[in-house]
Amino acid sequence: MGKLFSIGEVLIDFIPLQKGVALKEVFAFERAPGGAPANVAAAVAKYGQEAEMISMLGTDAFGDFLVEQLTKVGVQTNKILRTSEANTALAFVSLQNNGERDFSFYRNPSADMLLGEEEIDPQWFQAGDILHFCSVDLVESPMKHAHKKAIKSVSNAGGIVSFDPNVRLPLWKRKADCRQAILEFIPFADIVKVSDEELEFITGIENEEKALQSLFIGNVKAVVFTKGASGASLILPGNHYTSSGYSVEVKDTTGAGDAFIGGFLYNLLELQATPEKVEGILQHHQAEILRFANASGALTTTEKGAISALPTKEEIELLIAQNK
């Protein structure tokens, strides 16, 4: 059975103790482990499949904390390197009353950006593995080239590549640079997950259906389109499936999209997907995969933080059963 590898940032989210105020007005925060690729790895591990993180952290207390927290949920961390040349990344968050967020990042550079392609060993990857990545670490840095080597290596090994752009514009000097990097990497992916808030920005196309179809370039075999509380769609060549969301009391939307794609990829590992089989597996199992992913994302919003808010597999199954 394959394993999930997540590559990219692992960081500390500082979550405010006050809701509904601007970031400059927050007077107290609590720390939570985060970073979108790390959140996805944590979800996959917590639900019962193997997951490993590829990244770099500072030789600081925050780095120690993150390794401990990932290990606690079952993520393998031996491919997280440590450096004294930069600090572990930090993200300060402010929460609106509806749980939506604003971010301020401290990473100029942060340790994760210093991981180089020479640190990636193609022998790590085997057929049936999944490599997941996002766009935060696609800024011009050694880490961007580490991504390219990892993607090429897992593809050559017969694994699946999953890309969630997870747009964070405050990290880019220009919006156009962010969009260009995302468009450069989309063709390398077998699966692309995009949210309703990101679709037009990424594609430049206002019409939703045309925008979604435009993502089928290069290796792309499936597009996952998330719509927050309204659920998600799975688009395959010639097929479009929709799934409703779940009604929950939202405290914090941090990590909800990551929990969704984590639940989605967990199911692909369970079903032993490969690049050749993934389209058929998704077509046959789309309803149960989307239900599980939607429940995973929804339940994560009921607590603060991302990794610390992930539900158990049993809680996901209970929510699904209650809504049948």
C-alpha positions as CSV (number, residue, x, y, z in Angstrom):
1,M,0.0,0.0,0.0
2,G,1.2,3.5,-0.8
3,K,2.2,6.4,1.4
4,L,1.5,10.1,1.4
5,F,4.4,12.4,1.1
6,S,3.7,16.1,1.8
7,I,6.3,18.7,0.8
8,G,6.4,22.3,1.8
9,E,5.9,24.5,4.8
10,V,5.4,23.5,8.4
11,L,4.7,26.5,10.6
12,I,3.2,27.9,13.8
13,D,-0.3,29.4,13.4
14,F,-0.9,32.0,16.2
15,I,-4.7,31.9,16.6
16,P,-6.3,34.9,18.3
17,L,-8.2,34.6,21.5
18,Q,-10.6,37.3,20.2
19,K,-12.9,37.0,17.2
20,G,-14.2,39.8,15.0
21,V,-11.3,42.2,15.5
22,A,-8.5,43.2,13.1
23,L,-5.1,41.6,13.5
24,K,-3.6,44.9,14.9
25,E,-6.3,44.8,17.7
26,V,-5.7,41.2,18.8
27,F,-3.9,41.2,22.2
28,A,-3.5,37.5,22.8
29,F,-2.9,34.4,20.7
30,E,-2.5,30.7,21.2
31,R,-0.1,28.7,19.2
32,A,-1.2,25.8,16.9
33,P,0.8,23.6,14.6
34,G,0.1,24.3,10.9
35,G,1.2,24.8,7.3
36,A,-1.1,23.4,4.6
37,P,1.0,20.5,3.5
38,A,1.6,19.5,7.1
39,N,-2.1,19.7,7.9
40,V,-2.8,17.3,5.0
41,A,-0.2,14.8,6.2
42,A,-1.6,15.0,9.7
43,A,-5.2,14.2,8.4
44,V,-4.0,11.2,6.4
45,A,-2.0,9.9,9.3
46,K,-4.8,10.4,11.8
47,Y,-7.3,8.6,9.6
48,G,-5.0,5.6,9.4
49,Q,-2.7,5.7,6.4
50,E,1.1,6.3,6.3
51,A,2.1,10.0,5.9
52,E,5.5,11.6,5.8
53,M,6.5,15.3,5.8
54,I,9.4,16.7,3.6
55,S,10.5,20.1,4.9
56,M,13.0,22.0,6.9
57,L,12.6,23.7,10.3
58,G,14.8,26.0,12.3
59,T,16.8,24.7,15.2
60,D,14.5,26.6,17.5
61,A,11.8,25.8,20.1
62,F,9.1,26.3,17.5
63,G,10.7,23.7,15.3
64,D,10.9,21.3,18.3
65,F,7.2,21.9,19.0
66,L,6.2,21.2,15.4
67,V,8.1,17.9,15.2
68,E,6.5,16.8,18.4
69,Q,3.0,17.6,17.3
70,L,3.4,15.9,13.9
71,T,4.8,12.8,15.6
72,K,1.9,12.8,18.0
73,V,-0.6,12.4,15.2
74,G,1.4,9.8,13.5
75,V,3.2,11.8,10.7
76,Q,6.7,10.5,10.0
77,T,9.2,13.3,10.5
78,N,12.6,11.8,9.6
79,K,12.6,13.8,6.3
80,I,12.2,17.1,8.2
81,L,15.7,18.6,8.3
82,R,16.8,21.4,10.7
83,T,18.9,24.5,10.0
84,S,20.4,27.4,12.0
85,E,20.4,29.6,9.0
86,A,16.7,30.7,9.3
87,N,13.9,30.4,11.9
88,T,10.8,28.3,11.7
89,A,7.9,30.1,9.9
90,L,5.2,31.9,11.9
91,A,1.7,32.9,10.8
92,F,-0.4,35.3,12.8
93,V,-4.2,35.0,12.2
94,S,-7.2,37.1,12.9
95,L,-10.7,35.6,12.9
96,Q,-13.9,37.2,11.7
97,N,-17.1,36.3,13.5
98,N,-18.0,33.8,10.8
99,G,-14.6,32.0,11.3
100,E,-12.9,33.4,8.2
101,R,-9.3,34.5,8.5
102,D,-6.7,37.2,7.8
103,F,-3.0,36.3,7.8
104,S,0.3,37.9,8.6
105,F,3.4,35.8,7.8
106,Y,6.9,35.9,9.3
107,R,9.3,34.2,6.8
108,N,11.9,36.2,5.1
109,P,13.2,33.6,4.5
110,S,11.9,30.9,6.9
111,A,13.7,27.6,7.3
112,D,11.3,25.6,5.0
113,M,12.3,27.8,2.0
114,L,16.0,26.7,2.3
115,L,15.3,23.0,1.6
116,G,17.2,22.3,-1.6
117,E,16.8,19.8,-4.4
118,E,20.0,18.0,-3.3
119,E,18.0,16.9,-0.2
120,I,15.4,15.0,-2.3
121,D,16.2,11.3,-2.9
122,P,14.3,9.8,-5.8
123,Q,14.6,6.4,-4.0
124,W,12.1,7.5,-1.4
125,F,9.2,7.1,-3.7
126,Q,7.4,4.0,-5.0
127,A,4.5,3.1,-7.2
128,G,1.2,3.8,-5.3
129,D,2.6,6.7,-3.3
130,I,1.0,10.2,-3.4
131,L,3.0,13.5,-3.3
132,H,1.0,16.5,-2.1
133,F,2.1,20.1,-2.4
134,C,0.7,23.7,-2.2
135,S,1.8,27.0,-3.6
136,V,3.2,28.8,-0.5
137,D,6.7,27.3,-1.0
138,L,6.7,27.9,-4.8
139,V,8.2,31.3,-4.3
140,E,11.6,31.6,-6.0
141,S,13.8,29.7,-3.5
142,P,15.7,26.4,-3.1
143,M,12.4,24.8,-2.0
144,K,10.7,25.5,-5.4
145,H,13.4,23.4,-7.0
146,A,13.1,20.7,-4.3
147,H,9.4,20.5,-5.3
148,K,10.3,20.0,-8.9
149,K,12.7,17.2,-8.1
150,A,10.2,15.5,-5.8
151,I,7.4,15.8,-8.3
152,K,9.5,14.3,-11.1
153,S,10.7,11.5,-8.8
154,V,7.3,10.4,-7.6
155,S,5.9,10.5,-11.2
156,N,8.8,8.4,-12.5
157,A,8.2,5.9,-9.7
158,G,4.5,5.5,-10.6
159,G,3.0,7.7,-7.9
160,I,0.2,10.3,-7.9
161,V,0.9,14.0,-7.7
162,S,-1.7,16.2,-5.9
163,F,-1.7,20.0,-6.0
164,D,-3.8,22.4,-3.8
165,P,-2.7,25.9,-4.8
166,N,-4.0,27.2,-1.5
167,V,-3.4,30.9,-2.5
168,R,-1.8,33.1,0.1
169,L,-1.2,36.4,-1.7
170,P,0.4,38.3,1.3
171,L,3.5,36.0,0.7
172,W,4.0,37.2,-2.8
173,K,5.5,40.5,-4.0
174,R,3.1,40.5,-6.9
175,K,-0.2,38.7,-7.5
176,A,1.0,37.9,-11.0
177,D,4.0,36.0,-9.6
178,C,1.7,33.8,-7.5
179,R,-0.6,33.1,-10.4
180,Q,2.3,32.3,-12.8
181,A,3.9,29.8,-10.3
182,I,0.5,28.0,-9.9
183,L,0.0,27.8,-13.6
184,E,3.6,26.5,-14.0
185,F,2.9,23.6,-11.6
186,I,-0.7,22.6,-12.5
187,P,0.4,20.5,-15.5
188,F,2.7,18.4,-13.3
189,A,-0.3,17.3,-11.1
190,D,-2.6,14.3,-11.5
191,I,-5.2,15.9,-9.1
192,V,-5.8,19.6,-8.7
193,K,-7.9,20.9,-5.8
194,V,-9.1,24.5,-6.1
195,S,-11.6,26.5,-4.0
196,D,-14.4,28.7,-5.3
197,E,-12.5,31.8,-4.0
198,E,-9.4,30.9,-6.0
199,L,-10.7,29.6,-9.4
200,E,-11.1,32.9,-11.3
201,F,-7.8,34.3,-9.9
202,I,-5.9,31.2,-11.1
203,T,-7.6,30.7,-14.5
204,G,-8.4,34.2,-15.4
205,I,-11.8,32.9,-16.6
206,E,-15.1,34.2,-15.1
207,N,-17.3,31.4,-16.3
208,E,-17.1,28.6,-13.7
209,E,-17.5,25.6,-16.0
210,K,-15.0,27.0,-18.5
211,A,-12.6,27.8,-15.8
212,L,-12.7,24.3,-14.3
213,Q,-12.3,22.7,-17.7
214,S,-9.2,24.9,-18.4
215,L,-7.4,23.1,-15.5
216,F,-7.3,19.9,-17.5
217,I,-3.8,20.5,-18.9
218,G,-0.6,18.3,-18.8
219,N,-1.1,15.3,-16.4
220,V,-4.3,16.5,-14.8
221,K,-6.8,13.7,-14.5
222,A,-9.2,15.1,-11.9
223,V,-10.2,18.5,-10.5
224,V,-11.6,18.8,-7.0
225,F,-13.7,22.0,-6.6
226,T,-14.5,23.0,-3.0
227,K,-17.2,25.5,-2.1
228,G,-17.0,25.8,1.7
229,A,-20.2,25.0,3.5
230,S,-21.9,24.3,0.1
231,G,-19.8,21.1,-0.4
232,A,-17.6,20.1,-3.3
233,S,-17.5,18.9,-6.9
234,L,-15.3,16.3,-8.5
235,I,-14.7,16.9,-12.2
236,L,-13.4,14.1,-14.4
237,P,-13.0,14.3,-18.2
238,G,-16.7,13.9,-19.3
239,N,-18.1,13.6,-15.8
240,H,-19.1,16.1,-13.1
241,Y,-20.1,14.9,-9.6
242,T,-21.4,17.1,-6.7
243,S,-21.6,16.5,-3.0
244,S,-23.3,18.6,-0.3
245,G,-21.5,20.0,2.7
246,Y,-22.5,19.5,6.4
247,S,-24.1,22.0,8.7
248,V,-21.8,22.6,11.7
249,E,-21.1,25.4,14.2
250,V,-18.1,27.1,12.8
251,K,-15.4,28.4,15.2
252,D,-12.4,28.6,12.8
253,T,-12.0,27.8,9.2
254,T,-8.2,27.4,9.4
255,G,-7.2,24.1,7.9
256,A,-10.7,23.1,6.6
257,G,-9.5,22.8,3.0
258,D,-6.5,20.8,4.1
259,A,-8.7,18.5,6.1
260,F,-10.9,18.1,3.1
261,I,-8.0,17.1,0.7
262,G,-6.4,15.0,3.5
263,G,-9.7,13.0,3.7
264,F,-9.8,12.7,-0.1
265,L,-6.2,11.5,-0.4
266,Y,-6.6,9.1,2.6
267,N,-9.4,7.4,0.6
268,L,-7.2,7.1,-2.5
269,L,-4.5,5.4,-0.5
270,E,-7.1,3.1,1.0
271,L,-8.3,2.2,-2.5
272,Q,-4.6,1.7,-3.7
273,A,-4.9,4.3,-6.5
274,T,-2.2,4.7,-9.2
275,P,-2.0,7.3,-12.0
276,E,-3.5,4.6,-14.4
277,K,-6.3,3.6,-12.0
278,V,-7.2,6.9,-10.3
279,E,-9.8,8.1,-12.8
280,G,-11.7,4.8,-12.7
281,I,-11.5,4.7,-8.8
282,L,-12.8,8.2,-8.5
283,Q,-15.6,7.5,-10.9
284,H,-16.7,4.4,-9.0
285,H,-16.2,5.7,-5.5
286,Q,-16.8,9.4,-5.9
287,A,-19.9,9.6,-3.6
288,E,-18.2,8.0,-0.6
289,I,-14.9,9.8,-1.1
290,L,-16.6,13.2,-1.3
291,R,-18.8,12.5,1.7
292,F,-15.7,11.6,3.8
293,A,-13.7,14.6,2.6
294,N,-16.6,17.0,3.2
295,A,-17.1,15.7,6.7
296,S,-13.4,15.9,7.5
297,G,-13.3,19.6,6.4
298,A,-16.6,20.5,8.2
299,L,-15.6,19.0,11.6
300,T,-12.2,20.7,11.5
301,T,-14.0,24.1,11.5
302,T,-15.7,23.3,14.9
303,E,-12.4,23.8,16.8
304,K,-9.6,26.3,16.6
305,G,-6.5,25.6,14.7
306,A,-5.8,23.0,11.9
307,I,-3.9,19.9,13.1
308,S,-5.2,20.3,16.6
309,A,-8.8,20.5,15.3
310,L,-8.7,17.4,13.0
311,P,-11.5,15.0,13.9
312,T,-11.1,11.3,14.3
313,K,-12.2,8.8,11.6
314,E,-15.0,7.7,13.9
315,E,-16.3,11.2,14.3
316,I,-16.3,11.6,10.5
317,E,-18.2,8.3,10.1
318,L,-20.7,9.4,12.8
319,L,-21.4,12.7,11.1
320,I,-22.0,10.9,7.8
321,A,-24.3,8.4,9.4
322,Q,-26.3,11.2,11.1
323,N,-26.9,12.9,7.8
324,K,-27.9,10.0,5.6
